[in-house]
Amino acid sequence: MEYISTRGNVEAKGFIDTVLMGLADDGGLMVPFRIPVISPEKLAEWRSLSFQELFLEIFSYYTNDEIPYEDLKEMVYTSYANFRAPEVTPLHQVNDSLYVLELFHGPTFAFKDVALQFMGELYSYISRKRGEVIHILGATSGDTGAAAIQGVRGKEGIKICILHPHGKVSKVQELQMTTVDDSNVLNLSVEGNFDDCQKVIKELFADLDFKGKYHLRAINSINFVRILAQTVYYFYAYLQIEDSDKKKINISVPSGNFGNIFSGYLAKKMGLPIHKLIIATNENNILERFVNTGEYKPGSFTSTYSPSMDIQVASNFERYLYYLVGEDAEKLSAHMSKLQTEGKITIAGEALQQVQADFAALGVKNQQCLDTIGKYNKEYDYLLDPHTACGIAAYEKFNGAGETAITFATAHPAKFDEAIALVDIRQEFPEQIAALFSLPQHQTVVKNDKDVIVRELQAFYE
């Protein structure tokens, strides 16, 4: 399998080069030259596989044999050895029509662990094989940073810097990043919002001289491997439901940066028979507005109880748009140019009909989020984090009669106790999270200024 840029100006790359590239040199995102399609017969064979076995099967379609099977297998089993659930992502049945896929059993109690534990092993492997230092640079709205740091902390040949918006992540998210004292980790707390952090990251990856000098590598979902690793749990969840091939299975996904939901879109294009893909977001509802009206236009930023989705510019949207315009790089580039010059993209006619066939979407208000947490705690004795609550609210709106839904639980509720406390629920923290509050923090607060951030990076990398 070869990989190309959505903008069409980058020659085809192999799997490892794509991993290292992240954002393409022309500013586009890397995508497979073709998407493999899994037959119904093959899907049936996969029902008995463990998460790790399924991971290896799916990746075998994408790695081009660049990584020997035994090496890949060792990375996969090492990545998930420290998850608290043997299934890695266990499926919990809430009622007759609703299942919750718990994606929070990794070391940082969030769904990002599923991909980033593997990516940490993969980057370490590449560093050893190629004998080169890897400098990972990423931005986070909360969970990516902690998971990425946990995946590579202390690893030889790797340095990681994470930008997060100062005061705009939950306290637990902040502590999971900033209590890490390994010399290969730098936390920059930026006086701005997540979109400000992400903008700096994209500009630095587009600066080819800077990117080349410091061997920059991406850990955000602009890196296709993040997307592919997340695709695995869509297949796993579907295959865990008995007779799912005879049912209409909807999947509701809390999504701010479009990465998690795009993984579902990729799974569907690979042949996974998902009935509805439901985007659940919050009051930063650019994705809901796009699905309902065809207008993709960043609006004003709002702080919510689900801060990991407080995003207005969804970096993976470009990948979806590439497929929406028929993999036409020129059309895609024209749309992205309009976003830069006019501040919006508009889709209409048959293209909008296709968008609405691909997705349903709901922007959940703050109070509705809290009400959903309270309702499911009372009726089912099941505590939701605020992002998962948004997913549940979207399931309630869009799940039809006779349909079955899987909602992704993207984080443990202990990570967002500020919201849980507003519902008058007292929860007991897992000991790993409780211990964070007694540890010293290590972070540098910086202005939202690219030059200031660059100076911090140069001092760290050199």
C-alpha positions as CSV (number, residue, x, y, z in Angstrom):
1,M,0.0,0.0,0.0
2,E,1.2,3.5,-0.9
3,Y,0.1,6.8,0.6
4,I,-0.4,10.1,-1.0
5,S,-1.3,13.7,0.1
6,T,-4.8,15.0,-0.1
7,R,-3.3,18.0,-1.9
8,G,-1.8,15.8,-4.6
9,N,1.7,17.3,-4.6
10,V,3.6,14.6,-2.8
11,E,4.8,11.4,-4.4
12,A,3.6,8.1,-3.0
13,K,5.2,7.1,0.2
14,G,5.4,3.8,2.1
15,F,4.0,3.1,5.5
16,I,7.0,4.1,7.6
17,D,7.6,7.3,5.6
18,T,3.9,8.2,6.1
19,V,4.3,7.7,9.9
20,L,7.3,10.0,10.0
21,M,5.7,12.6,7.7
22,G,2.5,13.2,9.5
23,L,1.5,16.4,7.8
24,A,2.6,16.2,4.1
25,D,5.2,18.6,2.9
26,D,2.6,20.3,0.7
27,G,0.4,21.0,3.7
28,G,-2.0,18.2,3.0
29,L,-2.8,15.1,5.0
30,M,-1.6,11.6,4.1
31,V,-4.2,9.0,3.0
32,P,-4.0,5.5,1.5
33,F,-3.7,5.3,-2.3
34,R,-6.6,2.9,-2.1
35,I,-8.7,1.7,0.8
36,P,-8.8,-2.1,1.2
37,V,-12.3,-3.7,1.4
38,I,-12.9,-6.5,3.9
39,S,-15.4,-9.1,2.7
40,P,-18.4,-10.2,4.8
41,E,-16.8,-13.7,4.9
42,K,-13.5,-12.2,6.3
43,L,-15.5,-10.2,8.9
44,A,-17.2,-13.4,10.0
45,E,-13.8,-15.0,10.5
46,W,-12.7,-12.1,12.7
47,R,-15.5,-12.5,15.3
48,S,-13.4,-14.8,17.5
49,L,-10.3,-12.7,17.4
50,S,-8.9,-10.8,20.4
51,F,-8.3,-7.1,20.1
52,Q,-4.6,-7.6,19.5
53,E,-5.2,-10.3,16.9
54,L,-7.7,-8.0,15.1
55,F,-5.3,-5.1,15.2
56,L,-2.7,-7.3,13.5
57,E,-5.2,-8.4,10.8
58,I,-6.3,-4.8,10.0
59,F,-2.7,-3.4,9.9
60,S,-1.6,-6.2,7.6
61,Y,-3.5,-4.4,4.8
62,Y,-1.6,-1.2,5.3
63,T,2.0,-1.9,6.4
64,N,3.4,-3.2,3.1
65,D,5.5,-5.8,4.9
66,E,7.8,-2.9,5.8
67,I,7.7,-4.2,9.4
68,P,8.3,-7.9,9.9
69,Y,5.2,-9.6,11.4
70,E,6.9,-10.7,14.6
71,D,8.2,-7.2,15.2
72,L,4.7,-5.7,14.7
73,K,3.2,-8.4,16.9
74,E,5.7,-7.6,19.7
75,M,4.8,-3.9,19.5
76,V,1.1,-4.6,19.6
77,Y,1.2,-6.9,22.6
78,T,3.5,-4.6,24.5
79,S,1.3,-1.6,23.7
80,Y,-1.8,-3.2,25.4
81,A,-0.1,-5.2,28.1
82,N,-0.7,-2.4,30.7
83,F,-4.4,-1.9,30.0
84,R,-6.7,-2.6,32.9
85,A,-9.2,-4.7,30.9
86,P,-8.0,-7.9,29.2
87,E,-10.3,-7.1,26.3
88,V,-8.5,-3.7,25.9
89,T,-11.8,-2.0,24.9
90,P,-14.6,-3.9,26.7
91,L,-18.2,-3.5,25.5
92,H,-20.8,-2.8,28.3
93,Q,-24.5,-3.3,27.6
94,V,-26.6,-0.5,29.2
95,N,-30.1,-1.5,28.0
96,D,-31.8,-3.4,25.1
97,S,-30.7,-0.8,22.4
98,L,-27.5,0.6,23.9
99,Y,-24.0,-0.6,24.3
100,V,-21.1,1.5,25.6
101,L,-17.6,0.7,24.3
102,E,-15.2,1.6,27.2
103,L,-12.1,3.1,25.7
104,F,-10.7,4.4,29.0
105,H,-8.8,1.4,30.3
106,G,-5.4,2.5,29.3
107,P,-2.8,4.3,31.5
108,T,-4.2,7.8,31.1
109,F,-7.9,6.7,31.3
110,A,-8.8,8.1,27.9
111,F,-9.5,6.7,24.4
112,K,-6.3,8.3,23.1
113,D,-4.3,5.6,24.8
114,V,-5.5,3.0,22.4
115,A,-3.7,4.6,19.5
116,L,-0.9,6.4,21.3
117,Q,0.5,3.5,23.3
118,F,1.0,1.8,20.0
119,M,2.5,4.9,18.3
120,G,5.0,5.3,21.2
121,E,6.2,1.7,20.5
122,L,6.2,2.3,16.8
123,Y,8.3,5.5,17.0
124,S,10.7,3.8,19.4
125,Y,11.1,1.0,16.9
126,I,11.7,3.3,14.0
127,S,14.2,5.3,16.1
128,R,16.2,2.1,16.9
129,K,16.1,0.8,13.3
130,R,17.1,4.0,11.6
131,G,19.4,5.3,14.3
132,E,17.8,8.7,14.4
133,V,16.5,11.0,17.1
134,I,12.7,11.6,16.8
135,H,11.3,14.9,18.0
136,I,7.5,14.6,18.6
137,L,5.5,17.8,18.5
138,G,1.8,17.9,19.3
139,A,-1.1,20.0,20.5
140,T,-3.8,18.8,22.9
141,S,-7.2,19.7,24.1
142,G,-6.5,17.5,27.1
143,D,-6.3,13.8,26.4
144,T,-3.9,13.5,23.5
145,G,-1.1,15.1,25.4
146,A,-1.2,12.9,28.4
147,A,-1.5,9.7,26.3
148,A,1.3,10.7,24.0
149,I,3.6,11.6,26.9
150,Q,2.8,8.3,28.6
151,G,3.6,6.4,25.4
152,V,7.1,7.8,25.0
153,R,8.3,9.1,28.3
154,G,11.8,7.8,29.1
155,K,12.2,6.2,25.7
156,E,15.7,6.6,24.2
157,G,15.9,8.4,20.9
158,I,12.7,10.4,21.4
159,K,11.8,13.8,22.8
160,I,8.3,15.1,23.0
161,C,6.8,18.5,23.4
162,I,3.1,19.0,23.9
163,L,1.2,22.4,23.7
164,H,-2.0,22.6,25.7
165,P,-4.3,25.7,26.3
166,H,-3.5,27.2,29.7
167,G,-6.4,26.7,32.2
168,K,-8.7,25.2,29.5
169,V,-8.2,21.5,30.3
170,S,-9.5,19.6,33.3
171,K,-7.3,19.5,36.4
172,V,-6.7,15.8,36.0
173,Q,-5.8,16.2,32.3
174,E,-3.3,18.9,33.3
175,L,-1.8,16.8,36.1
176,Q,-1.4,13.8,33.9
177,M,0.8,15.8,31.6
178,T,2.6,18.1,34.0
179,T,3.6,15.8,36.8
180,V,5.8,13.8,34.4
181,D,9.4,14.7,35.2
182,D,11.3,12.7,32.5
183,S,14.0,14.7,30.7
184,N,12.6,13.9,27.3
185,V,9.3,15.6,28.0
186,L,8.4,19.3,27.7
187,N,5.0,20.8,28.5
188,L,4.1,24.2,27.1
189,S,1.0,25.8,28.6
190,V,-0.2,28.3,26.0
191,E,-2.2,31.4,26.9
192,G,-4.9,30.7,24.3
193,N,-7.3,27.9,23.2
194,F,-6.7,24.6,21.5
195,D,-7.2,26.0,18.0
196,D,-4.3,28.5,18.8
197,C,-2.1,25.6,19.8
198,Q,-3.0,23.5,16.8
199,K,-2.4,26.5,14.4
200,V,1.2,26.8,15.7
201,I,1.8,23.1,15.2
202,K,0.5,23.1,11.6
203,E,2.7,26.2,10.8
204,L,5.8,24.5,12.2
205,F,5.1,21.3,10.2
206,A,4.6,23.4,7.1
207,D,8.0,25.1,7.7
208,L,10.1,22.5,5.9
209,D,13.5,23.9,7.1
210,F,12.4,23.8,10.7
211,K,10.7,20.5,10.4
212,G,13.8,18.9,8.7
213,K,16.3,20.4,11.0
214,Y,14.6,19.1,14.2
215,H,13.2,15.8,12.7
216,L,9.7,16.8,13.7
217,R,7.1,14.0,13.9
218,A,3.4,14.2,14.5
219,I,1.4,12.6,17.3
220,N,-1.9,14.3,16.7
221,S,-4.5,12.7,14.4
222,I,-2.9,14.4,11.4
223,N,-0.8,11.3,11.5
224,F,-2.6,8.6,9.6
225,V,-1.5,5.8,12.0
226,R,-3.6,7.4,14.8
227,I,-6.6,7.1,12.5
228,L,-5.8,3.5,11.5
229,A,-5.3,2.4,15.1
230,Q,-8.6,3.8,16.1
231,T,-10.3,2.0,13.3
232,V,-9.6,-1.3,15.1
233,Y,-12.0,-0.7,17.9
234,Y,-14.9,0.1,15.5
235,F,-14.5,-3.4,14.0
236,Y,-14.0,-4.9,17.5
237,A,-17.1,-3.3,18.9
238,Y,-19.3,-4.4,16.0
239,L,-18.0,-7.9,16.1
240,Q,-18.7,-8.3,19.8
241,I,-22.4,-7.9,19.4
242,E,-24.1,-11.2,18.7
243,D,-25.7,-11.4,15.2
244,S,-24.6,-7.8,14.5
245,D,-24.7,-8.7,10.8
246,K,-28.4,-9.1,11.1
247,K,-29.0,-5.8,12.9
248,K,-28.8,-2.1,12.2
249,I,-25.8,-0.9,14.2
250,N,-25.4,2.8,14.8
251,I,-22.2,4.2,16.4
252,S,-22.3,7.5,18.3
253,V,-18.9,9.2,18.7
254,P,-17.9,12.2,20.8
255,S,-15.7,14.1,18.3
256,G,-14.2,17.5,18.3
257,N,-11.2,17.2,15.9
258,F,-13.0,14.8,13.5
259,G,-10.2,12.2,14.0
260,N,-12.3,9.6,16.0
261,I,-15.3,9.9,13.7
262,F,-13.1,9.8,10.6
263,S,-11.7,6.5,11.8
264,G,-15.3,5.2,11.7
265,Y,-15.8,6.6,8.2
266,L,-12.6,4.7,7.2
267,A,-13.9,1.5,8.8
268,K,-17.2,1.9,6.9
269,K,-15.3,2.4,3.6
270,M,-13.4,-0.8,4.4
271,G,-16.6,-2.7,4.5
272,L,-17.8,-2.5,8.1
273,P,-21.6,-2.3,7.8
274,I,-22.3,0.6,10.1
275,H,-25.9,1.8,9.7
276,K,-25.5,5.4,11.0
277,L,-22.3,7.2,12.0
278,I,-23.4,9.8,14.6
279,I,-21.2,12.8,15.4
280,A,-21.7,14.0,19.0
281,T,-20.1,17.4,19.8
282,N,-20.9,20.3,22.2
283,E,-21.6,24.0,21.9
284,N,-18.5,24.3,19.6
285,N,-20.7,22.8,17.0
286,I,-19.0,23.5,13.7
287,L,-19.4,19.8,12.7
288,E,-23.2,19.8,13.5
289,R,-23.6,22.9,11.4
290,F,-21.7,21.4,8.5
291,V,-23.8,18.2,8.4
292,N,-27.0,20.1,8.7
293,T,-26.3,23.1,6.4
294,G,-23.2,22.3,4.3
295,E,-21.4,25.3,5.7
296,Y,-18.0,24.7,7.4
297,K,-17.2,28.0,9.2
298,P,-15.3,28.3,12.4
299,G,-17.3,30.3,14.9
300,S,-16.7,31.8,18.3
301,F,-15.0,29.6,20.9
302,T,-17.0,28.5,23.9
303,S,-15.6,26.8,27.1
304,T,-17.8,23.8,28.0
305,Y,-18.1,20.9,30.4
306,S,-16.6,18.6,27.7
307,P,-13.3,20.5,27.1
308,S,-11.7,17.9,24.8
309,M,-14.3,18.9,22.2
310,D,-13.8,22.6,22.6
311,I,-12.5,22.9,19.0
312,Q,-13.6,25.0,16.1
313,V,-11.1,23.9,13.4
314,A,-11.2,20.1,13.0
315,S,-7.9,19.0,11.4
316,N,-9.2,15.7,10.0
317,F,-12.0,17.4,8.2
318,E,-9.7,17.7,5.2
319,R,-9.4,13.9,4.9
320,Y,-13.2,13.5,4.7
321,L,-13.5,16.4,2.3
322,Y,-11.0,14.7,0.0
323,Y,-13.2,11.6,-0.3
324,L,-16.4,13.7,-0.5
325,V,-15.0,15.4,-3.7
326,G,-14.2,12.1,-5.3
327,E,-10.4,12.1,-4.3
328,D,-9.9,15.1,-6.5
329,A,-6.9,16.9,-5.1
330,E,-7.6,20.0,-7.2
331,K,-11.1,20.4,-5.9
332,L,-9.9,19.7,-2.4
333,S,-7.2,22.3,-2.6
334,A,-9.7,24.9,-4.0
335,H,-12.0,24.3,-1.0
336,M,-9.1,24.6,1.5
337,S,-8.0,27.8,-0.2
338,K,-11.5,29.3,0.2
339,L,-11.3,28.4,3.9
340,Q,-8.2,30.5,4.1
341,T,-9.4,33.4,2.1
342,E,-13.1,33.5,2.9
343,G,-13.2,31.8,6.2
344,K,-15.6,29.1,5.2
345,I,-16.3,26.1,3.0
346,T,-19.8,25.6,1.5
347,I,-21.1,22.3,0.2
348,A,-24.5,22.0,-1.5
349,G,-26.6,19.8,-3.8
350,E,-25.7,16.2,-4.2
351,A,-22.5,16.7,-2.1
352,L,-24.5,17.8,0.9
353,Q,-26.9,14.9,0.4
354,Q,-23.9,12.6,0.6
355,V,-22.7,14.3,3.8
356,Q,-26.1,13.7,5.4
357,A,-26.0,10.1,4.2
358,D,-22.6,9.7,5.8
359,F,-23.4,11.3,9.1
360,A,-25.9,12.5,11.6
361,A,-24.7,15.2,14.1
362,L,-25.8,16.8,17.3
363,G,-24.2,19.7,19.3
364,V,-25.1,19.0,22.9
365,K,-25.7,22.0,25.2
366,N,-24.1,22.2,28.6
367,Q,-27.2,21.5,30.6
368,Q,-28.3,18.6,28.4
369,C,-24.9,17.1,29.0
370,L,-25.3,17.3,32.8
371,D,-28.8,16.1,32.6
372,T,-27.7,13.0,30.7
373,I,-25.0,12.3,33.3
374,G,-27.6,12.4,36.1
375,K,-30.2,10.4,34.2
376,Y,-27.9,7.4,33.4
377,N,-26.4,7.4,36.9
378,K,-29.9,7.3,38.4
379,E,-31.5,4.9,36.0
380,Y,-28.7,2.5,35.1
381,D,-26.1,3.1,37.9
382,Y,-23.6,3.9,35.1
383,L,-21.5,7.1,35.4
384,L,-20.7,8.9,32.2
385,D,-17.9,11.4,31.7
386,P,-19.3,14.6,30.0
387,H,-17.9,13.7,26.5
388,T,-19.6,10.3,26.7
389,A,-22.8,12.0,27.9
390,C,-22.8,14.0,24.6
391,G,-22.5,10.7,22.7
392,I,-25.4,9.3,24.7
393,A,-27.6,12.4,24.0
394,A,-26.9,12.0,20.3
395,Y,-27.8,8.3,20.5
396,E,-31.1,9.2,22.1
397,K,-31.9,11.6,19.3
398,F,-30.9,9.5,16.3
399,N,-31.4,5.9,17.2
400,G,-34.5,4.6,15.5
401,A,-37.0,1.8,16.4
402,G,-35.4,-1.6,16.1
403,E,-31.9,-0.2,15.8
404,T,-28.9,-0.9,18.1
405,A,-26.4,1.7,19.1
406,I,-22.8,1.7,20.3
407,T,-21.7,4.8,22.1
408,F,-18.0,5.4,22.7
409,A,-17.0,6.1,26.3
410,T,-13.9,8.2,25.5
411,A,-12.8,9.0,29.0
412,H,-13.2,7.8,32.6
413,P,-15.5,10.2,34.6
414,A,-12.7,10.8,37.1
415,K,-10.9,12.9,34.5
416,F,-13.7,15.4,34.5
417,D,-14.9,15.6,38.2
418,E,-15.6,19.3,37.7
419,A,-18.6,18.4,35.6
420,I,-19.6,15.3,37.7
421,A,-19.7,17.5,40.8
422,L,-22.2,19.8,39.2
423,V,-24.7,16.9,39.1
424,D,-24.2,16.4,42.9
425,I,-22.4,13.0,42.3
426,R,-19.4,12.2,44.4
427,Q,-17.1,9.6,42.8
428,E,-14.2,7.8,44.1
429,F,-11.0,8.4,42.1
430,P,-8.9,5.4,40.8
431,E,-5.7,5.4,42.9
432,Q,-3.6,6.3,39.9
433,I,-5.6,9.5,39.4
434,A,-5.8,10.3,43.1
435,A,-2.0,10.1,43.5
436,L,-1.5,12.9,40.9
437,F,-2.7,15.6,43.2
438,S,0.3,15.2,45.6
439,L,2.9,15.4,42.8
440,P,4.9,18.5,41.7
441,Q,4.1,20.0,38.3
442,H,6.5,20.7,35.5
443,Q,5.3,23.1,32.8
444,T,6.2,26.3,31.2
445,V,3.5,28.9,30.6
446,V,4.0,30.8,27.4
447,K,2.2,33.5,25.4
448,N,0.3,32.6,22.3
449,D,3.2,33.7,20.2
450,K,4.8,31.4,17.6
451,D,8.3,33.0,18.0
452,V,8.2,32.5,21.8
453,I,7.2,28.8,21.3
454,V,9.9,28.3,18.7
455,R,12.5,29.5,21.2
456,E,11.3,27.1,23.8
457,L,11.5,24.2,21.3
458,Q,15.0,25.1,20.1
459,A,16.3,25.1,23.6
460,F,14.6,21.8,24.3
461,Y,15.6,20.0,21.1
462,E,19.2,21.2,21.1
